[in-house]
Amino acid sequence: MLQLADLNIAILLPCYNEELTVANIIRDFNACLPQAKVYVFDNNSKDRTVEVALQAGAIVRRVAQQGKGNVIRRMFADVDADIYIMVDGDDTYDASVAPQLAAKLLDEGLDMVVGTRVTEEREAYRFGHRFGNRLLTGCVATVFGNTFTDMLSGYRVFSRRYAKSFAAHAAGFETETELTVHALELRMPVAEVPTVYKSRPEGSFSKLNTYRDGIRILWMIIKLYKNERPLQFFGAAALASLLAALLLALPLLSTFLETGLVPRLPTAVLCTGLVLLGVVLLSCGLILDTVTKGRIEAKRFAYLAVPGPRR
């Protein structure tokens, strides 16, 4: 029977100014999964992150394009492995559950296992971040399916076929949203496992901006909605346009039936334009829906071209 020790496992650490934490993470993962290779992808750190990671025994790669999404794109492109374990470089996640997450992926033939954050430390997972996560996770659940409870977790395990079929368009922290939607769109087998989440060590600071990155994540959800559900997106816009035209046209119709005249010609022209706009939007939605289905089929074939993880 195939065991974890027989597989090529890669620990992927995206890092930006994490000299205080990166050595601890490398040490902890080496202790839990001694057969795994630890890769540190440095994203233009201005401190000693690279030097500390090399001293701790990690394989260090540099990514010039700033942003976590750009780092993940390079990670999946450059690293060949059977199982990928990705974890943030801030030492807030529990390395000891990594074998459990990887074993679950292998035993159940999954493509992604998410370590959902569980903590009683208020500073580790602030109310604003918790509320924003629930709000954004709810938005994704409404559009793409209610599968995940912690969409923005930075602790994930992936199969090889997931990594090699993920296009990675995002540039920054919105990449977790894209990772989630990719799995939902291709209906991959996924799971969640509760994991302990702790505060950053003293002197280490988060790079996440609650409002700026929250807006970027929300904008990513809207873009993914447009790209993956074009008929719904453009259909809703078409319906809004047609309803606006109907509301504006009702007084004109009433006046016309009473007098036989159309005194507000500009409003009548506007109604005509809104109806035409609605027809164009609906046509765009229908055409793009066909294109999207073909694109999803192509992604599905690329996904199926790689064998899945099984014991």
C-alpha positions as CSV (number, residue, x, y, z in Angstrom):
1,M,0.0,0.0,0.0
2,L,1.3,3.5,-0.9
3,Q,2.4,5.5,2.1
4,L,3.2,9.2,2.6
5,A,6.9,8.2,2.9
6,D,6.7,6.9,-0.7
7,L,5.5,10.1,-2.1
8,N,7.3,13.3,-3.2
9,I,5.9,16.0,-0.8
10,A,6.7,19.7,-1.2
11,I,6.2,22.2,1.6
12,L,5.6,25.6,0.0
13,L,6.2,28.8,2.0
14,P,5.4,32.1,0.4
15,C,7.4,34.7,2.3
16,Y,7.8,38.5,2.5
17,N,9.9,39.8,5.4
18,E,9.5,36.7,7.6
19,E,13.0,36.4,9.1
20,L,11.6,36.0,12.6
21,T,9.4,33.1,11.7
22,V,10.7,31.2,8.7
23,A,13.3,29.1,10.5
24,N,10.7,27.9,13.0
25,I,8.3,26.8,10.3
26,I,11.1,25.0,8.4
27,R,12.2,23.2,11.6
28,D,8.6,22.2,12.5
29,F,7.8,20.8,9.1
30,N,11.1,18.9,8.9
31,A,10.2,17.3,12.2
32,C,6.7,16.3,11.1
33,L,7.5,15.3,7.5
34,P,11.2,14.6,7.4
35,Q,10.9,13.2,3.8
36,A,9.4,16.4,2.4
37,K,11.3,19.1,0.7
38,V,10.7,22.6,2.0
39,Y,10.6,25.4,-0.5
40,V,10.7,29.1,0.5
41,F,9.6,31.4,-2.3
42,D,10.8,34.9,-1.3
43,N,8.8,37.8,-2.6
44,N,11.4,40.7,-2.5
45,S,12.0,40.6,1.2
46,K,14.0,43.5,2.6
47,D,15.2,41.6,5.7
48,R,17.2,38.4,6.2
49,T,14.4,36.0,5.2
50,V,16.5,34.4,2.4
51,E,19.6,34.0,4.5
52,V,17.7,32.5,7.4
53,A,15.8,30.1,5.2
54,L,19.0,28.9,3.5
55,Q,20.6,28.4,6.9
56,A,17.6,26.3,8.0
57,G,18.0,24.0,5.1
58,A,15.2,25.2,2.8
59,I,15.3,25.4,-1.0
60,V,14.9,29.1,-1.8
61,R,13.4,30.6,-4.9
62,R,12.9,34.3,-5.6
63,V,9.8,35.8,-7.2
64,A,10.2,39.4,-8.5
65,Q,6.5,40.1,-9.2
66,Q,5.1,41.4,-5.9
67,G,2.0,39.7,-4.5
68,K,1.0,36.3,-3.0
69,G,-0.9,35.3,-6.2
70,N,2.2,35.8,-8.3
71,V,4.2,33.7,-5.8
72,I,1.7,30.8,-5.9
73,R,1.7,30.9,-9.7
74,R,5.5,30.3,-9.7
75,M,5.2,27.7,-6.9
76,F,2.9,25.5,-8.9
77,A,4.8,26.0,-12.1
78,D,8.3,25.4,-10.8
79,V,7.8,22.6,-8.2
80,D,7.1,19.0,-9.2
81,A,5.6,16.9,-6.4
82,D,2.8,14.4,-5.7
83,I,1.4,16.4,-2.8
84,Y,1.8,20.1,-2.2
85,I,1.4,21.6,1.3
86,M,1.1,25.4,1.2
87,V,1.3,27.4,4.4
88,D,1.8,31.1,5.2
89,G,5.3,32.1,6.3
90,D,4.1,33.8,9.5
91,D,4.2,30.8,11.9
92,T,0.5,31.0,12.8
93,Y,-0.5,27.5,11.6
94,D,0.1,24.2,13.3
95,A,2.7,22.1,11.4
96,S,2.0,19.0,13.4
97,V,-1.3,18.4,11.5
98,A,0.4,18.4,8.1
99,P,0.7,14.6,8.0
100,Q,-3.0,14.3,8.9
101,L,-4.0,16.7,6.1
102,A,-1.8,14.9,3.6
103,A,-3.1,11.4,4.7
104,K,-6.7,12.6,4.4
105,L,-6.0,13.8,0.8
106,L,-4.4,10.4,0.0
107,D,-6.9,8.2,1.8
108,E,-10.0,9.8,0.3
109,G,-8.6,10.7,-3.1
110,L,-9.1,14.4,-2.6
111,D,-7.6,17.3,-4.6
112,M,-7.6,19.9,-1.8
113,V,-7.8,19.9,2.0
114,V,-8.1,23.2,3.7
115,G,-7.0,23.7,7.3
116,T,-9.8,25.8,8.8
117,R,-8.7,28.2,11.5
118,V,-9.7,27.5,15.1
119,T,-8.4,29.8,17.9
120,E,-9.3,31.3,21.2
121,E,-6.7,34.1,20.9
122,R,-8.4,37.3,20.0
123,E,-5.2,38.9,18.6
124,A,-4.6,35.9,16.3
125,Y,-7.9,36.2,14.4
126,R,-9.3,39.7,14.9
127,F,-13.1,40.3,14.7
128,G,-12.7,42.4,11.5
129,H,-10.8,39.6,9.7
130,R,-13.3,37.0,11.1
131,F,-16.3,39.0,10.0
132,G,-14.8,39.7,6.5
133,N,-13.9,36.1,6.0
134,R,-17.5,35.0,6.8
135,L,-19.0,37.7,4.6
136,L,-16.7,36.9,1.6
137,T,-17.0,33.1,2.1
138,G,-20.8,33.6,2.1
139,C,-20.7,35.5,-1.2
140,V,-18.7,32.7,-2.8
141,A,-21.0,30.0,-1.3
142,T,-24.1,31.8,-2.8
143,V,-22.6,31.9,-6.3
144,F,-20.5,28.8,-6.5
145,G,-21.7,26.4,-3.8
146,N,-21.7,26.1,-0.1
147,T,-18.6,23.8,0.5
148,F,-16.1,25.8,2.5
149,T,-16.4,27.6,5.9
150,D,-12.9,29.3,5.8
151,M,-12.3,30.3,2.3
152,L,-9.3,32.5,3.1
153,S,-7.2,30.0,5.1
154,G,-3.5,30.0,4.2
155,Y,-3.0,26.4,5.1
156,R,-3.9,24.0,2.3
157,V,-2.9,20.7,0.8
158,F,-3.1,20.1,-2.9
159,S,-2.9,17.1,-5.3
160,R,-0.6,17.3,-8.3
161,R,-3.5,17.4,-10.7
162,Y,-4.9,20.4,-8.8
163,A,-1.6,22.3,-9.0
164,K,-1.0,21.6,-12.6
165,S,-4.5,22.6,-13.7
166,F,-4.6,25.9,-11.8
167,A,-4.2,28.9,-14.0
168,A,-3.5,31.4,-11.2
169,H,-4.7,34.8,-12.5
170,A,-4.8,36.6,-9.1
171,A,-1.8,38.8,-8.1
172,G,-2.3,39.4,-4.4
173,F,-4.2,38.1,-1.3
174,E,-7.3,37.4,-3.4
175,T,-5.6,34.3,-4.6
176,E,-7.3,32.2,-1.9
177,T,-10.6,33.1,-3.5
178,E,-9.4,31.9,-6.9
179,L,-8.0,28.7,-5.3
180,T,-11.4,28.0,-3.8
181,V,-13.4,28.7,-6.9
182,H,-11.1,26.6,-9.1
183,A,-12.0,23.6,-7.0
184,L,-15.7,24.4,-6.9
185,E,-15.9,25.1,-10.6
186,L,-14.3,21.7,-11.6
187,R,-16.3,20.0,-8.8
188,M,-13.1,18.5,-7.3
189,P,-13.3,16.3,-4.2
190,V,-12.3,18.6,-1.3
191,A,-12.4,18.6,2.5
192,E,-11.8,20.8,5.5
193,V,-9.9,19.9,8.7
194,P,-10.0,22.2,11.8
195,T,-6.5,23.4,12.8
196,V,-5.2,25.5,15.6
197,Y,-4.4,29.1,14.6
198,K,-2.1,31.2,16.8
199,S,-0.8,34.7,17.0
200,R,2.2,35.9,15.2
201,P,5.4,36.0,17.2
202,E,6.3,39.3,18.9
203,G,8.0,41.6,16.4
204,S,6.3,40.0,13.4
205,F,3.7,42.0,11.5
206,S,0.9,41.0,9.2
207,K,1.0,42.2,5.6
208,L,-2.8,42.0,5.2
209,N,-4.7,45.3,5.0
210,T,-8.3,44.6,6.1
211,Y,-10.1,47.1,4.0
212,R,-7.8,47.3,0.9
213,D,-7.4,43.5,0.6
214,G,-11.1,42.9,1.5
215,I,-12.1,45.1,-1.5
216,R,-9.7,43.3,-3.7
217,I,-11.1,40.0,-2.7
218,L,-14.7,41.2,-3.3
219,W,-13.7,42.5,-6.7
220,M,-12.1,39.1,-7.5
221,I,-15.4,37.4,-6.6
222,I,-17.3,39.7,-8.9
223,K,-14.8,39.0,-11.7
224,L,-15.0,35.3,-11.2
225,Y,-18.8,35.5,-11.2
226,K,-18.6,37.3,-14.5
227,N,-16.1,34.8,-16.0
228,E,-17.6,31.6,-14.6
229,R,-21.3,32.5,-14.6
230,P,-21.7,34.9,-17.5
231,L,-25.3,34.1,-18.3
232,Q,-26.3,34.9,-14.7
233,F,-24.2,38.0,-14.6
234,F,-25.2,39.5,-17.9
235,G,-28.8,38.2,-17.5
236,A,-29.2,40.1,-14.3
237,A,-27.8,43.3,-15.9
238,A,-30.2,42.7,-18.9
239,L,-33.2,42.3,-16.5
240,A,-32.3,45.5,-14.6
241,S,-32.1,47.4,-17.9
242,L,-35.4,46.0,-19.1
243,L,-37.1,46.8,-15.8
244,A,-35.8,50.4,-15.9
245,A,-37.2,50.8,-19.4
246,L,-40.6,49.4,-18.3
247,L,-40.8,51.8,-15.3
248,L,-40.0,54.8,-17.5
249,A,-42.3,53.7,-20.3
250,L,-45.4,53.2,-18.1
251,P,-46.3,56.9,-17.7
252,L,-45.6,57.4,-21.5
253,L,-47.9,54.6,-22.3
254,S,-50.6,56.0,-20.1
255,T,-50.4,59.4,-21.7
256,F,-50.4,57.9,-25.1
257,L,-53.5,55.9,-24.5
258,E,-55.3,59.0,-23.2
259,T,-54.2,61.6,-25.7
260,G,-52.6,59.7,-28.6
261,L,-49.4,61.8,-28.1
262,V,-45.9,61.1,-26.8
263,P,-44.9,64.5,-25.3
264,R,-41.7,63.3,-23.6
265,L,-39.7,62.1,-26.7
266,P,-36.3,62.0,-24.9
267,T,-37.7,59.6,-22.3
268,A,-39.2,57.4,-25.1
269,V,-35.8,57.3,-26.8
270,L,-34.1,56.4,-23.5
271,C,-36.6,53.5,-23.0
272,T,-35.8,52.2,-26.5
273,G,-32.1,52.4,-25.8
274,L,-32.5,50.5,-22.5
275,V,-34.4,47.8,-24.2
276,L,-31.7,47.5,-26.9
277,L,-29.1,47.4,-24.2
278,G,-30.9,44.6,-22.4
279,V,-31.1,42.6,-25.5
280,V,-27.3,43.1,-26.2
281,L,-26.5,42.1,-22.6
282,L,-28.6,39.0,-22.8
283,S,-27.0,38.1,-26.1
284,C,-23.5,38.5,-24.6
285,G,-24.5,36.3,-21.7
286,L,-25.7,33.5,-24.0
287,I,-22.6,33.6,-26.2
288,L,-20.1,33.8,-23.2
289,D,-22.0,31.0,-21.5
290,T,-21.2,28.7,-24.4
291,V,-17.6,29.9,-24.4
292,T,-17.3,29.3,-20.7
293,K,-18.6,25.8,-20.9
294,G,-15.9,25.0,-23.5
295,R,-13.2,26.5,-21.4
296,I,-14.3,24.5,-18.3
297,E,-14.2,21.3,-20.4
298,A,-10.6,22.2,-21.5
299,K,-9.7,22.8,-17.8
300,R,-11.4,19.5,-16.9
301,F,-9.4,17.6,-19.5
302,A,-6.1,19.2,-18.2
303,Y,-7.1,18.2,-14.7
304,L,-7.9,14.6,-15.7
305,A,-4.6,14.2,-17.6
306,V,-2.8,13.9,-14.2
307,P,-3.4,10.9,-12.0
308,G,-5.1,11.6,-8.7
309,P,-3.6,10.8,-5.3
310,R,-4.6,7.3,-3.9
311,R,-3.0,4.7,-1.7
